[in-house]
Amino acid sequence: MTTHPKPHLQAEATHLTAVSRLDPARKAALGQFMTSPEIAHFMASLFPETPEVACRVLDAGAGAGALSGAFLERWQRGGLGFTSVEAVAYEIDETLRGHLAGRLQTYPAAKTQIRAGDFIELATQDLLWDTFQPFTHAILNPPYRKIGSQSPHRLMLRQIGIETVNLYSAFVALAIALMAPGGQIVALIPRSFCNGPYYRPFREFLLSRTAIRHLHLFESRRQAFKDDAVLQENIILRLEKGGQLGPVTVSTSTDSTFADLVSAEYAPEQIVFPGDAESFIHVPATPELHTPTLPWAATLADIGVQVSTGPVVDFRLREHLRKMPQTDTVPLLYPAHLAGGVSWPLAGGRKPNAIVRNQDTEKWLYPTGFYCVVKRLSSKEEPRRVVATVIDPAAFPQAEKLGFENHLNVLHDSKHGLPEALAHGLAAYLNSTGVDQAFRRFSGHTQVNATDLKNLSYPSRTQLLTLGEWAMGQPSLTQSVIDGQIAELKT
Ligand SMILES: C[S@@+](CC[C@H](N)C(=O)[O-])C[C@H]1O[C@@H](n2cnc3c(N)ncnc32)[C@H](O)[C@@H]1O
């Protein structure tokens, strides 16, 4: 357990008040969400002391200077040990540059420079023409916004070999490129890059040039915290340019007071699994909750099962949807039909219950059979993120086909049903606490995508069949009953 001293926060608070008066439209367009003084000081505390170093620190998208300010503050108080500091802050917004200048002036021992303009444009030019002096440190809370595939930003970045989809990953990639060997980067960014498919080139860029040294996660099992989406979805990380792979510190706290900070060390292969073609970055759950990775060796393909997103996209097939079943329709299943088992049709619900079977819809329908389906979004009330349900054809005695709506993932065998016991075995396994924890370790969001289910490891087909036979004989499948039975399966 590490503790971090509580800093004096008065100067920062004054600047924050000024910043809160920014134009809201501009705030949204430029991603102007300022780091709180507590988080800024925590981020500054993550840099290791390196005495005798002449420091050049980068703050890209510096806003009112919360981060470079906290960094300089720590140095001025005798932390960090540098012989000298030169801070370079990039900021596109003129109003904020006024606040930034005011903040940086309060550290007269440091040499400071504000670069007005677009960091992406300025940094790509510097990198292209090799007209920059490398940085030893970077402290960032970059703007977050999608970068269109044909936008000028995308093209500029492509010129220097950076392929990425969001401003935040572009800022981090550029910071990495601008660092000297051994350079330290601390950044507060969304977790989405850890496992999103679009972020794979960025993950590869990051993992091939830096070693991850620290990951900090805001996490709580308390209900109230769930509403603080901003913290919940963000991560603080420290990277070392050109660093050798080594232990990764993972810390968690319930909020930005860091009052209950806990940290633990993990081997690098627990964070990025060797040989993982997706290069997912797994962030372990709260250290005390940490359990080893799932002990199973089979993939879904080994079991002979595929997973697909429900093929019925309702707004594209609107004219074929019906509130209630009719003679020419087949059942259409939404997550709403799967609250603790299958309830279909739902009279008076907001979603249609049926889809007309005709030549326009036929290709989106599956033959009626046993399937295991997993909701893509779990509701806040559900304790687990992965919620699986068995679809039993007995619930639809008249139907030859079924429609699965796009908010469901369907586990199937070549778009046909599964053996009954396999569907039950898969559902019991996916509803286990072990799967939920493994899932939380690599996903910061509540969405469960087909690729996530494809990338989990599974017990063998025989084990799942045995588990399914057992599940079918249970009067009620509580969490502890499921977890107990899975612990009995031999790995
Ligand atoms: C999320 S805010 C964070 C500000 C500051 N780093 C902090 O932690 O309080 C991102 C900042 O980046 C600035 N910004 C947005 N796009 C930029 C760009 N292309 N170049 C430079 N700065 C940019 C915004 O004006 C905003 O001040």
The ligand as a MOL file (V3000), in Angstrom:
LIG
                    3D

  0  0  0     0  0            999 V3000
M  V30 BEGIN CTAB
M  V30 COUNTS 27 29 0 0 0
M  V30 BEGIN ATOM
M  V30 1 C -9.2630 17.0390 -21.4200 0
M  V30 2 S -8.6840 18.6950 -21.4850 0 CHG=1
M  V30 3 C -7.4200 18.5790 -20.2820 0
M  V30 4 C -6.7250 19.8390 -19.9630 0
M  V30 5 C -5.5530 19.6890 -19.0080 0
M  V30 6 N -4.5360 18.8190 -19.5580 0
M  V30 7 C -5.9970 19.1490 -17.6810 0
M  V30 8 O -5.6180 18.0420 -17.3820 0
M  V30 9 O -6.7060 19.8370 -16.9500 0 CHG=-1
M  V30 10 C -7.8870 18.7310 -23.0610 0
M  V30 11 C -7.3080 20.0710 -23.5030 0
M  V30 12 O -6.7880 19.9170 -24.8140 0
M  V30 13 C -7.0560 21.1070 -25.5670 0
M  V30 14 N -7.0460 20.7140 -26.9870 0
M  V30 15 C -8.0590 20.1210 -27.6970 0
M  V30 16 N -7.6440 19.8460 -28.9430 0
M  V30 17 C -6.3410 20.2470 -29.0160 0
M  V30 18 C -5.3600 20.2220 -30.0420 0
M  V30 19 N -5.6420 19.6980 -31.2400 0
M  V30 20 N -4.1290 20.7260 -29.7760 0
M  V30 21 C -3.8390 21.2470 -28.5630 0
M  V30 22 N -4.7370 21.2970 -27.5570 0
M  V30 23 C -5.9620 20.8050 -27.7810 0
M  V30 24 C -8.3970 21.5670 -25.0510 0
M  V30 25 O -8.5910 22.9540 -25.2940 0
M  V30 26 C -8.2750 21.2220 -23.5640 0
M  V30 27 O -7.7240 22.2990 -22.8590 0
M  V30 END ATOM
M  V30 BEGIN BOND
M  V30 1 1 1 2
M  V30 2 1 2 3
M  V30 3 1 2 10
M  V30 4 1 3 4
M  V30 5 1 4 5
M  V30 6 1 5 6
M  V30 7 1 5 7
M  V30 8 2 7 8
M  V30 9 1 7 9
M  V30 10 1 10 11
M  V30 11 1 11 12
M  V30 12 1 11 26
M  V30 13 1 12 13
M  V30 14 1 13 14
M  V30 15 1 13 24
M  V30 16 1 14 15
M  V30 17 1 14 23
M  V30 18 2 15 16
M  V30 19 1 16 17
M  V30 20 1 17 18
M  V30 21 2 17 23
M  V30 22 1 18 19
M  V30 23 2 18 20
M  V30 24 1 20 21
M  V30 25 2 21 22
M  V30 26 1 22 23
M  V30 27 1 24 25
M  V30 28 1 24 26
M  V30 29 1 26 27
M  V30 END BOND
M  V30 END CTAB
M  END
